[in-house]
Amino acid sequence: MTATHPWWTSAVVYQIYPRSFADSDGDGIGDLPGITGRLDYLAELGVDVLWLSPVHPSPQDDNGYDISDYQDIDPVFGTLEDFDDLLAAVHDRGMKLVMDLVVNHTSDEHPWFAESRGGPGSPKRDWYWWRPARPGMEPGTPGAEPNNWGSAFSGPAWEYDPDSGEYYLHLFSRKQPDLNWENPEVRQAVYAMMRWWLDRGVDGFRMDVVNFISKDPALPDGHVPEGRLYGDGSPSFNCGPRIHEFLQEMHREVFAGRADRLLTVGEMPGVTVEEAKLFTDPARAEVDMVFQFEHVGLDHGDGKFDVRPLRLRDLKASLARWQAGLNDTGWNSLYWNNHDQPRVVSRFGDDSPRYRVRSATMLATVLHLHRGTPYIYQGEELGMTNAPFTSIDDFRDIESLNHYAHAVAGGEDPERVLEGLRAMSRDNARTPMQWDGSPHAGFTTGEPWIPVHPDHRHVNAERATADTASVYHYYRRLIALRHTEPVVAHGDFTPLLPDDERVYAFTRRYEDTELLVLGNFTGEPADVRLPAGWEHAGLVIGNVQDTAPDTAPLEATLTLAPWEARVHRRVPGQHI
């Protein structure tokens, strides 16, 4: 960390989905010792921070994002001792470890919720959002829910509990009841838990849907869009009335006095640039950066499973708006992939054998050369692709399974529903990490909880680390560039060619150094006219092996090969 730039501005984060990363005991599910055994691979890649998706005890209704005990490790992943061993091994290699913080909701099997379920007189009843049926309606009957909100995982956002006679709110699965952050006892319990993990040595938190924790206590009905069954409750909980107050309180109670070594990132669906400025303004002491969802919704039609072609100019406009909006105050996170998104090489690139490597490295170049902290999702550095799901029986994710059931019950064509799932299901990101070409890709000696992608015989870490032209080694070069070239981390951002539907282009500038970044988003050659003064700019990194050497002057009009990426550097007085 310098006087002007926090350490994480030059860092790269690697997300691990523990269930699918590495299995050490042959039960078909990844675990903490499995991660520990693969740390040298991650250190060699060059990443600075590891982010673990949840490893707490959980019924696994939403693959661990339904937590039943915040201060322990689920036996399927190991023990607290295994966690301590992993944390020590991460620190020994000069890396940091960030945990997932899921405190918008708990599991319905958490002791807090079990106690709240005892009835209106329970001491913890107000730790959750319990409400009676609508006036004049019979509890438990259709339409008697306290409001008309829909769940993100299909169906209503309310579940009736016959034993206590009321409904509880769940913005996600019915097994994920929402915590009531209006109750100060809830907040203090959460802060105490967070301090417990930080005292154990954890280096920060990625905060799951944290902009949903503040809700309008009136819980009013939402607008029902045409063709939908349920109302949109997001105006009442997306960046709700006390969200900034709660995050500032969290910072004071948990992070103050030790925040310089930590990383805090808030996952915030639906957040705007203007809100993100407030959340990430260091003077406000809320979070270091946010995950926004605007760019990963550009290929959605009527919902995420209604897939539309990406328009490149829309992607450029969206990312440029975020670059400009957080340029003076705040900070961007940069990502294509995570455990909730399909594989980007299949989504925005070309996952055919001919262009998989080229398009994967082009997409990496464009993303990592933006201003912000890049996040790599496990297997992204190998160019892993979407899975070839053939039937609904191949899926495991609750969101996908619920969507299929509701859509088909509503009369939609099952094959058309499957098309959307194949493209966008979260299970695309959750197939096991591909370590080698052996059965089950070296992930497990048992039967994996979800099938391994059949292309693992060709796309795997063993082959990639041995091939200097692989996606893996290109990622190593990009990470090293961020570590060694200040303009990558700290330079300003100027978009070019905003209306070009083929070429993504921009410049970065810091002090006396400038970079020109070019990416061809098509499978055809694309001509691009260079801005004046770049004729003698040296090539810093590129993904086409036969690119002219960096001593050759550039033509005024450059022809980019299919899916080609180039980064050129110039400094004052440069003339090669």
WOPE-V927733 format. One record per pair of residues at least 24 apart in sequence whose C-alpha atoms are under 7 Angstrom apart, sorted by the first residue. I is the first residue (numbers start at 1). J is the second residue. Records with the same first field share a line. If there is no record, write none. Layout:
BEGIN
I->J / J
END
This chain:
BEGIN
8->373
9->372 / 373 / 489
10->482 / 483 / 489
11->48 / 373
12->47 / 48 / 49 / 373 / 374 / 375 / 479
13->47 / 48 / 49 / 50 / 51 / 374 / 375 / 376
14->47 / 49 / 50 / 51 / 375 / 376 / 377 / 378
15->50 / 51 / 52 / 375 / 376 / 377 / 378
16->50 / 51 / 52 / 53 / 377 / 378
17->52 / 53 / 339
18->52 / 53
20->430 / 431 / 432 / 433
21->432 / 433 / 443
22->443 / 444
23->443 / 444
26->444 / 445 / 446
27->446 / 447
28->444 / 446 / 447 / 448 / 449
29->448 / 449
30->77
31->76 / 77 / 78
32->77 / 78 / 82 / 83 / 86
33->82
36->86 / 89
43->93
45->476
46->476 / 479
48->95 / 96
49->95 / 96 / 97
50->96 / 97 / 98
51->97 / 98 / 99
52->98 / 99 / 100
53->99 / 100
54->100
62->398
65->102
66->106 / 107 / 176
67->106 / 107 / 110
68->106 / 107 / 109 / 110
69->110
71->193
96->203
97->202 / 203
98->202 / 203 / 204 / 205 / 206
99->204 / 205 / 206
100->205 / 206 / 207 / 208
101->205 / 206 / 207 / 208
102->207 / 208
104->178 / 179 / 209 / 210 / 212 / 213
105->176 / 177 / 178 / 179
106->176 / 177 / 178 / 179
107->175 / 176 / 177
108->175 / 176 / 177
117->164
118->164
119->164
126->180 / 183
127->179 / 180 / 183 / 186
128->178 / 179 / 180
129->168 / 169 / 178 / 179 / 180
130->166 / 167 / 168 / 169
131->166 / 167 / 168
132->166 / 167
133->166
147->220 / 221
148->221 / 222 / 230 / 231
149->221 / 222 / 230 / 231 / 232 / 233
150->230 / 231 / 232
153->399 / 402
154->402 / 403
156->230
181->213 / 214
191->250 / 253 / 254
194->254
195->254
203->261 / 262 / 263
204->262 / 263 / 264
205->263 / 264 / 265
206->264 / 265 / 266
207->265 / 266 / 267
208->266 / 267
209->267 / 268 / 269
210->266 / 267 / 268
211->238 / 239 / 243 / 268
212->237 / 238 / 239 / 240
213->243
214->239 / 240 / 241 / 242 / 243
215->240 / 241
216->240 / 241
247->286
248->285 / 286
251->285 / 286
263->288
264->288 / 289
265->289 / 290
266->290 / 291
267->291 / 292
268->292
269->293
273->322 / 325
277->326 / 329 / 330
280->330 / 331
281->329 / 330
282->330
288->331
289->331 / 332 / 333
290->332 / 333
291->333
295->319
304->424
305->420 / 421 / 424
306->420
307->420
311->501
312->501 / 502
313->498 / 499 / 500 / 501
316->498
317->498
320->495
323->371 / 493
331->372
332->371 / 372 / 373
333->372 / 373 / 374
334->367 / 372 / 373 / 374 / 375
335->374 / 375 / 376
337->376 / 377
338->377 / 429
339->426 / 429 / 430
340->426 / 429
341->424 / 426 / 429
342->386 / 423 / 424 / 425 / 426 / 428 / 429
343->384 / 385 / 386 / 428 / 429
345->383 / 385
346->385 / 386
351->385
356->383
357->383 / 470 / 471
358->543 / 563 / 564
359->563
360->471
361->471 / 474 / 543
362->519 / 543 / 563 / 564 / 565
365->565
366->519
369->488
371->488 / 489 / 490 / 491 / 493
372->489
378->433
379->433
381->471 / 472 / 475
382->459 / 460 / 461 / 464 / 471 / 472
383->471
384->459
386->428
387->428 / 453
389->422
395->427
396->427
397->426 / 427
400->425
434->460 / 461
435->460 / 461 / 462
436->460 / 461 / 462
487->513
502->526
512->571 / 572
513->570 / 571
514->569 / 570 / 571
515->567 / 568 / 569 / 570
516->567 / 568 / 569
517->566 / 567 / 568
518->565 / 566 / 567
519->563 / 564 / 565 / 566
520->560 / 562 / 563 / 564 / 565
521->563
522->562 / 563
523->562 / 563
524->561 / 562
525->559 / 560 / 561 / 562
526->559 / 560 / 561
527->557 / 558 / 559 / 560
528->557 / 558 / 559
529->556 / 557 / 558
530->556 / 557 / 558
536->575 / 576
537->568 / 569 / 570
538->568 / 569 / 570
539->567 / 568 / 569
540->567 / 568 / 569
541->566 / 567
542->566 / 567
551->576
END
